[in-house]
Amino acid sequence: MKVETEIDDLRQRHHTLDGEIEVESTLVCPDEIRISSLKKEKLKIKDLIRELETSG
């Protein structure tokens, strides 16, 4: 897979996580553990994107 394609896929997943965090945050009783987990995944993806951009 080309690096650009992988970066695009990761950016899409990052964007999807934003939506999932937003939905969970607006619930009457949001699951803070799930929100925290989603945010951690989002940060990992951001770091991976950064790594791919600098190496590619």
CHARMM internal coordinates of N, CA and C (Angstrom, degrees):
IC EDIT
DIST 1 N 1 CA 1.4461
DIST 1 CA 1 C 1.5255
ANGL 1 N 1 CA 1 C 109.06
DIST 1 C 2 N 1.3099
ANGL 1 CA 1 C 2 N 115.32
DIHE 1 N 1 CA 1 C 2 N 137.11
DIST 2 N 2 CA 1.4536
ANGL 1 C 2 N 2 CA 119.36
DIHE 1 CA 1 C 2 N 2 CA 177.72
DIST 2 CA 2 C 1.5209
ANGL 2 N 2 CA 2 C 110.43
DIHE 1 C 2 N 2 CA 2 C -67.32
DIST 2 C 3 N 1.3124
ANGL 2 CA 2 C 3 N 114.19
DIHE 2 N 2 CA 2 C 3 N 148.36
DIST 3 N 3 CA 1.4641
ANGL 2 C 3 N 3 CA 119.81
DIHE 2 CA 2 C 3 N 3 CA -179.44
DIST 3 CA 3 C 1.5313
ANGL 3 N 3 CA 3 C 110.13
DIHE 2 C 3 N 3 CA 3 C -60.54
DIST 3 C 4 N 1.3297
ANGL 3 CA 3 C 4 N 117.48
DIHE 3 N 3 CA 3 C 4 N -40.36
DIST 4 N 4 CA 1.4621
ANGL 3 C 4 N 4 CA 120.81
DIHE 3 CA 3 C 4 N 4 CA -178.84
DIST 4 CA 4 C 1.5344
ANGL 4 N 4 CA 4 C 111.20
DIHE 3 C 4 N 4 CA 4 C -61.96
DIST 4 C 5 N 1.3228
ANGL 4 CA 4 C 5 N 115.69
DIHE 4 N 4 CA 4 C 5 N -39.88
DIST 5 N 5 CA 1.4676
ANGL 4 C 5 N 5 CA 120.20
DIHE 4 CA 4 C 5 N 5 CA 178.88
DIST 5 CA 5 C 1.5225
ANGL 5 N 5 CA 5 C 110.26
DIHE 4 C 5 N 5 CA 5 C -66.00
DIST 5 C 6 N 1.3139
ANGL 5 CA 5 C 6 N 116.10
DIHE 5 N 5 CA 5 C 6 N -42.52
DIST 6 N 6 CA 1.4644
ANGL 5 C 6 N 6 CA 119.90
DIHE 5 CA 5 C 6 N 6 CA 178.97
DIST 6 CA 6 C 1.5262
ANGL 6 N 6 CA 6 C 110.68
DIHE 5 C 6 N 6 CA 6 C -63.30
DIST 6 C 7 N 1.3188
ANGL 6 CA 6 C 7 N 116.85
DIHE 6 N 6 CA 6 C 7 N -42.00
DIST 7 N 7 CA 1.4684
ANGL 6 C 7 N 7 CA 120.92
DIHE 6 CA 6 C 7 N 7 CA 177.89
DIST 7 CA 7 C 1.5279
ANGL 7 N 7 CA 7 C 110.37
DIHE 6 C 7 N 7 CA 7 C -62.12
DIST 7 C 8 N 1.3371
ANGL 7 CA 7 C 8 N 116.63
DIHE 7 N 7 CA 7 C 8 N -43.28
DIST 8 N 8 CA 1.4700
ANGL 7 C 8 N 8 CA 120.26
DIHE 7 CA 7 C 8 N 8 CA 178.55
DIST 8 CA 8 C 1.5312
ANGL 8 N 8 CA 8 C 111.06
DIHE 7 C 8 N 8 CA 8 C -61.45
DIST 8 C 9 N 1.3330
ANGL 8 CA 8 C 9 N 116.62
DIHE 8 N 8 CA 8 C 9 N -42.11
DIST 9 N 9 CA 1.4623
ANGL 8 C 9 N 9 CA 120.58
DIHE 8 CA 8 C 9 N 9 CA 178.33
DIST 9 CA 9 C 1.5260
ANGL 9 N 9 CA 9 C 111.19
DIHE 8 C 9 N 9 CA 9 C -62.99
DIST 9 C 10 N 1.3296
ANGL 9 CA 9 C 10 N 116.09
DIHE 9 N 9 CA 9 C 10 N -41.81
DIST 10 N 10 CA 1.4658
ANGL 9 C 10 N 10 CA 120.60
DIHE 9 CA 9 C 10 N 10 CA 179.18
DIST 10 CA 10 C 1.5258
ANGL 10 N 10 CA 10 C 111.24
DIHE 9 C 10 N 10 CA 10 C -66.30
DIST 10 C 11 N 1.3205
ANGL 10 CA 10 C 11 N 116.68
DIHE 10 N 10 CA 10 C 11 N -39.08
DIST 11 N 11 CA 1.4727
ANGL 10 C 11 N 11 CA 120.22
DIHE 10 CA 10 C 11 N 11 CA 177.68
DIST 11 CA 11 C 1.5239
ANGL 11 N 11 CA 11 C 110.48
DIHE 10 C 11 N 11 CA 11 C -63.69
DIST 11 C 12 N 1.3362
ANGL 11 CA 11 C 12 N 115.97
DIHE 11 N 11 CA 11 C 12 N -39.19
DIST 12 N 12 CA 1.4686
ANGL 11 C 12 N 12 CA 119.47
DIHE 11 CA 11 C 12 N 12 CA 178.28
DIST 12 CA 12 C 1.5278
ANGL 12 N 12 CA 12 C 110.21
DIHE 11 C 12 N 12 CA 12 C -64.46
DIST 12 C 13 N 1.3253
ANGL 12 CA 12 C 13 N 116.92
DIHE 12 N 12 CA 12 C 13 N -42.98
DIST 13 N 13 CA 1.4719
ANGL 12 C 13 N 13 CA 120.58
DIHE 12 CA 12 C 13 N 13 CA 178.44
DIST 13 CA 13 C 1.5302
ANGL 13 N 13 CA 13 C 110.26
DIHE 12 C 13 N 13 CA 13 C -63.73
DIST 13 C 14 N 1.3390
ANGL 13 CA 13 C 14 N 116.59
DIHE 13 N 13 CA 13 C 14 N -40.00
DIST 14 N 14 CA 1.4688
ANGL 13 C 14 N 14 CA 122.18
DIHE 13 CA 13 C 14 N 14 CA 177.79
DIST 14 CA 14 C 1.5273
ANGL 14 N 14 CA 14 C 109.59
DIHE 13 C 14 N 14 CA 14 C -59.28
DIST 14 C 15 N 1.3208
ANGL 14 CA 14 C 15 N 116.01
DIHE 14 N 14 CA 14 C 15 N -44.20
DIST 15 N 15 CA 1.4632
ANGL 14 C 15 N 15 CA 121.38
DIHE 14 CA 14 C 15 N 15 CA 179.88
DIST 15 CA 15 C 1.5337
ANGL 15 N 15 CA 15 C 110.73
DIHE 14 C 15 N 15 CA 15 C -65.94
DIST 15 C 16 N 1.3285
ANGL 15 CA 15 C 16 N 116.62
DIHE 15 N 15 CA 15 C 16 N -40.43
DIST 16 N 16 CA 1.4596
ANGL 15 C 16 N 16 CA 121.36
DIHE 15 CA 15 C 16 N 16 CA 178.61
DIST 16 CA 16 C 1.5256
ANGL 16 N 16 CA 16 C 110.47
DIHE 15 C 16 N 16 CA 16 C -62.15
DIST 16 C 17 N 1.3262
ANGL 16 CA 16 C 17 N 116.07
DIHE 16 N 16 CA 16 C 17 N -41.01
DIST 17 N 17 CA 1.4633
ANGL 16 C 17 N 17 CA 120.21
DIHE 16 CA 16 C 17 N 17 CA 178.50
DIST 17 CA 17 C 1.5267
ANGL 17 N 17 CA 17 C 111.10
DIHE 16 C 17 N 17 CA 17 C -62.34
DIST 17 C 18 N 1.3374
ANGL 17 CA 17 C 18 N 117.32
DIHE 17 N 17 CA 17 C 18 N -37.49
DIST 18 N 18 CA 1.4632
ANGL 17 C 18 N 18 CA 120.58
DIHE 17 CA 17 C 18 N 18 CA 175.33
DIST 18 CA 18 C 1.5292
ANGL 18 N 18 CA 18 C 110.46
DIHE 17 C 18 N 18 CA 18 C -54.57
DIST 18 C 19 N 1.3279
ANGL 18 CA 18 C 19 N 115.41
DIHE 18 N 18 CA 18 C 19 N -46.33
DIST 19 N 19 CA 1.4532
ANGL 18 C 19 N 19 CA 120.36
DIHE 18 CA 18 C 19 N 19 CA -179.90
DIST 19 CA 19 C 1.5163
ANGL 19 N 19 CA 19 C 112.37
DIHE 18 C 19 N 19 CA 19 C -64.51
DIST 19 C 20 N 1.3343
ANGL 19 CA 19 C 20 N 116.13
DIHE 19 N 19 CA 19 C 20 N -42.09
DIST 20 N 20 CA 1.4597
ANGL 19 C 20 N 20 CA 119.85
DIHE 19 CA 19 C 20 N 20 CA 179.42
DIST 20 CA 20 C 1.5281
ANGL 20 N 20 CA 20 C 111.08
DIHE 19 C 20 N 20 CA 20 C -64.04
DIST 20 C 21 N 1.3195
ANGL 20 CA 20 C 21 N 116.81
DIHE 20 N 20 CA 20 C 21 N -39.82
DIST 21 N 21 CA 1.4727
ANGL 20 C 21 N 21 CA 121.21
DIHE 20 CA 20 C 21 N 21 CA 177.80
DIST 21 CA 21 C 1.5204
ANGL 21 N 21 CA 21 C 109.81
DIHE 20 C 21 N 21 CA 21 C -64.51
DIST 21 C 22 N 1.3197
ANGL 21 CA 21 C 22 N 116.50
DIHE 21 N 21 CA 21 C 22 N -42.78
DIST 22 N 22 CA 1.4641
ANGL 21 C 22 N 22 CA 121.06
DIHE 21 CA 21 C 22 N 22 CA -179.52
DIST 22 CA 22 C 1.5271
ANGL 22 N 22 CA 22 C 110.75
DIHE 21 C 22 N 22 CA 22 C -62.27
DIST 22 C 23 N 1.3254
ANGL 22 CA 22 C 23 N 116.70
DIHE 22 N 22 CA 22 C 23 N -45.73
DIST 23 N 23 CA 1.4688
ANGL 22 C 23 N 23 CA 120.62
DIHE 22 CA 22 C 23 N 23 CA -179.67
DIST 23 CA 23 C 1.5199
ANGL 23 N 23 CA 23 C 110.36
DIHE 22 C 23 N 23 CA 23 C -62.31
DIST 23 C 24 N 1.3204
ANGL 23 CA 23 C 24 N 116.96
DIHE 23 N 23 CA 23 C 24 N -47.66
DIST 24 N 24 CA 1.4641
ANGL 23 C 24 N 24 CA 120.75
DIHE 23 CA 23 C 24 N 24 CA -178.54
DIST 24 CA 24 C 1.5326
ANGL 24 N 24 CA 24 C 110.71
DIHE 23 C 24 N 24 CA 24 C -63.17
DIST 24 C 25 N 1.3252
ANGL 24 CA 24 C 25 N 117.14
DIHE 24 N 24 CA 24 C 25 N -37.46
DIST 25 N 25 CA 1.4642
ANGL 24 C 25 N 25 CA 121.71
DIHE 24 CA 24 C 25 N 25 CA -178.12
DIST 25 CA 25 C 1.5226
ANGL 25 N 25 CA 25 C 112.72
DIHE 24 C 25 N 25 CA 25 C -68.11
DIST 25 C 26 N 1.3191
ANGL 25 CA 25 C 26 N 116.94
DIHE 25 N 25 CA 25 C 26 N -26.12
DIST 26 N 26 CA 1.4640
ANGL 25 C 26 N 26 CA 119.88
DIHE 25 CA 25 C 26 N 26 CA -177.00
DIST 26 CA 26 C 1.5189
ANGL 26 N 26 CA 26 C 113.19
DIHE 25 C 26 N 26 CA 26 C -90.74
DIST 26 C 27 N 1.3301
ANGL 26 CA 26 C 27 N 117.71
DIHE 26 N 26 CA 26 C 27 N -2.57
DIST 27 N 27 CA 1.4632
ANGL 26 C 27 N 27 CA 120.19
DIHE 26 CA 26 C 27 N 27 CA 177.71
DIST 27 CA 27 C 1.5249
ANGL 27 N 27 CA 27 C 110.34
DIHE 26 C 27 N 27 CA 27 C -68.36
DIST 27 C 28 N 1.3214
ANGL 27 CA 27 C 28 N 115.61
DIHE 27 N 27 CA 27 C 28 N 154.96
DIST 28 N 28 CA 1.4586
ANGL 27 C 28 N 28 CA 120.86
DIHE 27 CA 27 C 28 N 28 CA 179.13
DIST 28 CA 28 C 1.5257
ANGL 28 N 28 CA 28 C 110.26
DIHE 27 C 28 N 28 CA 28 C -58.66
DIST 28 C 29 N 1.3216
ANGL 28 CA 28 C 29 N 116.21
DIHE 28 N 28 CA 28 C 29 N -41.38
DIST 29 N 29 CA 1.4577
ANGL 28 C 29 N 29 CA 121.16
DIHE 28 CA 28 C 29 N 29 CA 179.02
DIST 29 CA 29 C 1.5408
ANGL 29 N 29 CA 29 C 108.27
DIHE 28 C 29 N 29 CA 29 C -127.28
DIST 29 C 30 N 1.3401
ANGL 29 CA 29 C 30 N 116.48
DIHE 29 N 29 CA 29 C 30 N 80.50
DIST 30 N 30 CA 1.4681
ANGL 29 C 30 N 30 CA 119.31
DIHE 29 CA 29 C 30 N 30 CA -176.23
DIST 30 CA 30 C 1.5305
ANGL 30 N 30 CA 30 C 112.35
DIHE 29 C 30 N 30 CA 30 C -66.29
DIST 30 C 31 N 1.3141
ANGL 30 CA 30 C 31 N 115.24
DIHE 30 N 30 CA 30 C 31 N 145.82
DIST 31 N 31 CA 1.4600
ANGL 30 C 31 N 31 CA 122.32
DIHE 30 CA 30 C 31 N 31 CA 178.40
DIST 31 CA 31 C 1.5302
ANGL 31 N 31 CA 31 C 107.73
DIHE 30 C 31 N 31 CA 31 C -86.66
DIST 31 C 32 N 1.3252
ANGL 31 CA 31 C 32 N 115.92
DIHE 31 N 31 CA 31 C 32 N 98.98
DIST 32 N 32 CA 1.4665
ANGL 31 C 32 N 32 CA 121.17
DIHE 31 CA 31 C 32 N 32 CA -175.48
DIST 32 CA 32 C 1.5279
ANGL 32 N 32 CA 32 C 112.06
DIHE 31 C 32 N 32 CA 32 C -64.31
DIST 32 C 33 N 1.3243
ANGL 32 CA 32 C 33 N 116.96
DIHE 32 N 32 CA 32 C 33 N -31.18
DIST 33 N 33 CA 1.4691
ANGL 32 C 33 N 33 CA 119.82
DIHE 32 CA 32 C 33 N 33 CA 178.26
DIST 33 CA 33 C 1.5231
ANGL 33 N 33 CA 33 C 109.94
DIHE 32 C 33 N 33 CA 33 C -67.58
DIST 33 C 34 N 1.3286
ANGL 33 CA 33 C 34 N 117.06
DIHE 33 N 33 CA 33 C 34 N -41.74
DIST 34 N 34 CA 1.4694
ANGL 33 C 34 N 34 CA 120.66
DIHE 33 CA 33 C 34 N 34 CA 178.10
DIST 34 CA 34 C 1.5193
ANGL 34 N 34 CA 34 C 110.25
DIHE 33 C 34 N 34 CA 34 C -65.43
DIST 34 C 35 N 1.3293
ANGL 34 CA 34 C 35 N 117.29
DIHE 34 N 34 CA 34 C 35 N -42.44
DIST 35 N 35 CA 1.4578
ANGL 34 C 35 N 35 CA 121.05
DIHE 34 CA 34 C 35 N 35 CA 178.65
DIST 35 CA 35 C 1.5251
ANGL 35 N 35 CA 35 C 109.90
DIHE 34 C 35 N 35 CA 35 C -60.28
DIST 35 C 36 N 1.3058
ANGL 35 CA 35 C 36 N 116.85
DIHE 35 N 35 CA 35 C 36 N -44.95
DIST 36 N 36 CA 1.4612
ANGL 35 C 36 N 36 CA 121.58
DIHE 35 CA 35 C 36 N 36 CA 179.07
DIST 36 CA 36 C 1.5284
ANGL 36 N 36 CA 36 C 110.70
DIHE 35 C 36 N 36 CA 36 C -61.28
DIST 36 C 37 N 1.3140
ANGL 36 CA 36 C 37 N 116.89
DIHE 36 N 36 CA 36 C 37 N -42.78
DIST 37 N 37 CA 1.4601
ANGL 36 C 37 N 37 CA 121.68
DIHE 36 CA 36 C 37 N 37 CA 179.29
DIST 37 CA 37 C 1.5318
ANGL 37 N 37 CA 37 C 111.13
DIHE 36 C 37 N 37 CA 37 C -63.74
DIST 37 C 38 N 1.3237
ANGL 37 CA 37 C 38 N 116.30
DIHE 37 N 37 CA 37 C 38 N -43.15
DIST 38 N 38 CA 1.4682
ANGL 37 C 38 N 38 CA 120.39
DIHE 37 CA 37 C 38 N 38 CA 178.59
DIST 38 CA 38 C 1.5299
ANGL 38 N 38 CA 38 C 111.14
DIHE 37 C 38 N 38 CA 38 C -63.55
DIST 38 C 39 N 1.3235
ANGL 38 CA 38 C 39 N 116.12
DIHE 38 N 38 CA 38 C 39 N -40.25
DIST 39 N 39 CA 1.4656
ANGL 38 C 39 N 39 CA 120.14
DIHE 38 CA 38 C 39 N 39 CA 179.09
DIST 39 CA 39 C 1.5274
ANGL 39 N 39 CA 39 C 111.46
DIHE 38 C 39 N 39 CA 39 C -65.64
DIST 39 C 40 N 1.3225
ANGL 39 CA 39 C 40 N 116.51
DIHE 39 N 39 CA 39 C 40 N -38.66
DIST 40 N 40 CA 1.4670
ANGL 39 C 40 N 40 CA 120.05
DIHE 39 CA 39 C 40 N 40 CA 177.51
DIST 40 CA 40 C 1.5246
ANGL 40 N 40 CA 40 C 110.75
DIHE 39 C 40 N 40 CA 40 C -64.77
DIST 40 C 41 N 1.3279
ANGL 40 CA 40 C 41 N 115.99
DIHE 40 N 40 CA 40 C 41 N -42.09
DIST 41 N 41 CA 1.4620
ANGL 40 C 41 N 41 CA 119.73
DIHE 40 CA 40 C 41 N 41 CA 178.18
DIST 41 CA 41 C 1.5302
ANGL 41 N 41 CA 41 C 110.45
DIHE 40 C 41 N 41 CA 41 C -63.03
DIST 41 C 42 N 1.3185
ANGL 41 CA 41 C 42 N 115.38
DIHE 41 N 41 CA 41 C 42 N -40.35
DIST 42 N 42 CA 1.4585
ANGL 41 C 42 N 42 CA 120.95
DIHE 41 CA 41 C 42 N 42 CA 178.85
DIST 42 CA 42 C 1.5335
ANGL 42 N 42 CA 42 C 111.06
DIHE 41 C 42 N 42 CA 42 C -61.64
DIST 42 C 43 N 1.3243
ANGL 42 CA 42 C 43 N 117.02
DIHE 42 N 42 CA 42 C 43 N -41.87
DIST 43 N 43 CA 1.4636
ANGL 42 C 43 N 43 CA 120.83
DIHE 42 CA 42 C 43 N 43 CA 177.92
DIST 43 CA 43 C 1.5269
ANGL 43 N 43 CA 43 C 111.87
DIHE 42 C 43 N 43 CA 43 C -65.74
DIST 43 C 44 N 1.3224
ANGL 43 CA 43 C 44 N 116.71
DIHE 43 N 43 CA 43 C 44 N -39.38
DIST 44 N 44 CA 1.4690
ANGL 43 C 44 N 44 CA 120.31
DIHE 43 CA 43 C 44 N 44 CA 177.43
DIST 44 CA 44 C 1.5247
ANGL 44 N 44 CA 44 C 110.44
DIHE 43 C 44 N 44 CA 44 C -61.81
DIST 44 C 45 N 1.3213
ANGL 44 CA 44 C 45 N 115.90
DIHE 44 N 44 CA 44 C 45 N -42.57
DIST 45 N 45 CA 1.4617
ANGL 44 C 45 N 45 CA 120.37
DIHE 44 CA 44 C 45 N 45 CA 178.90
DIST 45 CA 45 C 1.5247
ANGL 45 N 45 CA 45 C 110.34
DIHE 44 C 45 N 45 CA 45 C -64.10
DIST 45 C 46 N 1.3241
ANGL 45 CA 45 C 46 N 116.53
DIHE 45 N 45 CA 45 C 46 N -42.92
DIST 46 N 46 CA 1.4629
ANGL 45 C 46 N 46 CA 120.67
DIHE 45 CA 45 C 46 N 46 CA 178.91
DIST 46 CA 46 C 1.5298
ANGL 46 N 46 CA 46 C 110.99
DIHE 45 C 46 N 46 CA 46 C -59.90
DIST 46 C 47 N 1.3304
ANGL 46 CA 46 C 47 N 116.47
DIHE 46 N 46 CA 46 C 47 N -43.59
DIST 47 N 47 CA 1.4678
ANGL 46 C 47 N 47 CA 120.86
DIHE 46 CA 46 C 47 N 47 CA 177.90
DIST 47 CA 47 C 1.5238
ANGL 47 N 47 CA 47 C 111.12
DIHE 46 C 47 N 47 CA 47 C -63.45
DIST 47 C 48 N 1.3275
ANGL 47 CA 47 C 48 N 116.91
DIHE 47 N 47 CA 47 C 48 N -40.60
DIST 48 N 48 CA 1.4549
ANGL 47 C 48 N 48 CA 120.66
DIHE 47 CA 47 C 48 N 48 CA 179.90
DIST 48 CA 48 C 1.5243
ANGL 48 N 48 CA 48 C 110.74
DIHE 47 C 48 N 48 CA 48 C -66.25
DIST 48 C 49 N 1.3234
ANGL 48 CA 48 C 49 N 117.16
DIHE 48 N 48 CA 48 C 49 N -40.82
DIST 49 N 49 CA 1.4630
ANGL 48 C 49 N 49 CA 120.87
DIHE 48 CA 48 C 49 N 49 CA 176.15
DIST 49 CA 49 C 1.5197
ANGL 49 N 49 CA 49 C 110.33
DIHE 48 C 49 N 49 CA 49 C -59.08
DIST 49 C 50 N 1.3265
ANGL 49 CA 49 C 50 N 115.61
DIHE 49 N 49 CA 49 C 50 N -47.61
DIST 50 N 50 CA 1.4653
ANGL 49 C 50 N 50 CA 120.86
DIHE 49 CA 49 C 50 N 50 CA 179.62
DIST 50 CA 50 C 1.5397
ANGL 50 N 50 CA 50 C 110.80
DIHE 49 C 50 N 50 CA 50 C -58.66
DIST 50 C 51 N 1.3170
ANGL 50 CA 50 C 51 N 115.34
DIHE 50 N 50 CA 50 C 51 N -43.93
DIST 51 N 51 CA 1.4710
ANGL 50 C 51 N 51 CA 120.98
DIHE 50 CA 50 C 51 N 51 CA 179.95
DIST 51 CA 51 C 1.5261
ANGL 51 N 51 CA 51 C 111.19
DIHE 50 C 51 N 51 CA 51 C -62.61
DIST 51 C 52 N 1.3289
ANGL 51 CA 51 C 52 N 116.94
DIHE 51 N 51 CA 51 C 52 N -44.87
DIST 52 N 52 CA 1.4528
ANGL 51 C 52 N 52 CA 120.66
DIHE 51 CA 51 C 52 N 52 CA 179.63
DIST 52 CA 52 C 1.5271
ANGL 52 N 52 CA 52 C 111.79
DIHE 51 C 52 N 52 CA 52 C -65.53
DIST 52 C 53 N 1.3364
ANGL 52 CA 52 C 53 N 116.51
DIHE 52 N 52 CA 52 C 53 N -38.50
DIST 53 N 53 CA 1.4678
ANGL 52 C 53 N 53 CA 120.05
DIHE 52 CA 52 C 53 N 53 CA 179.82
DIST 53 CA 53 C 1.5292
ANGL 53 N 53 CA 53 C 111.58
DIHE 52 C 53 N 53 CA 53 C -65.06
DIST 53 C 54 N 1.3167
ANGL 53 CA 53 C 54 N 117.19
DIHE 53 N 53 CA 53 C 54 N -37.99
DIST 54 N 54 CA 1.4594
ANGL 53 C 54 N 54 CA 119.63
DIHE 53 CA 53 C 54 N 54 CA -177.88
DIST 54 CA 54 C 1.5195
ANGL 54 N 54 CA 54 C 112.13
DIHE 53 C 54 N 54 CA 54 C -78.86
DIST 54 C 55 N 1.3420
ANGL 54 CA 54 C 55 N 117.49
DIHE 54 N 54 CA 54 C 55 N -28.72
DIST 55 N 55 CA 1.4691
ANGL 54 C 55 N 55 CA 119.83
DIHE 54 CA 54 C 55 N 55 CA -178.96
DIST 55 CA 55 C 1.5193
ANGL 55 N 55 CA 55 C 112.31
DIHE 54 C 55 N 55 CA 55 C -89.28
DIST 55 C 56 N 1.3223
ANGL 55 CA 55 C 56 N 116.43
DIHE 55 N 55 CA 55 C 56 N -21.78
DIST 56 N 56 CA 1.4633
ANGL 55 C 56 N 56 CA 120.06
DIHE 55 CA 55 C 56 N 56 CA -174.10
DIST 56 CA 56 C 1.4655
ANGL 56 N 56 CA 56 C 112.62
DIHE 55 C 56 N 56 CA 56 C -94.97
END
COOR INIT
IC SEED 1 N 1 CA 1 C
IC BUILD
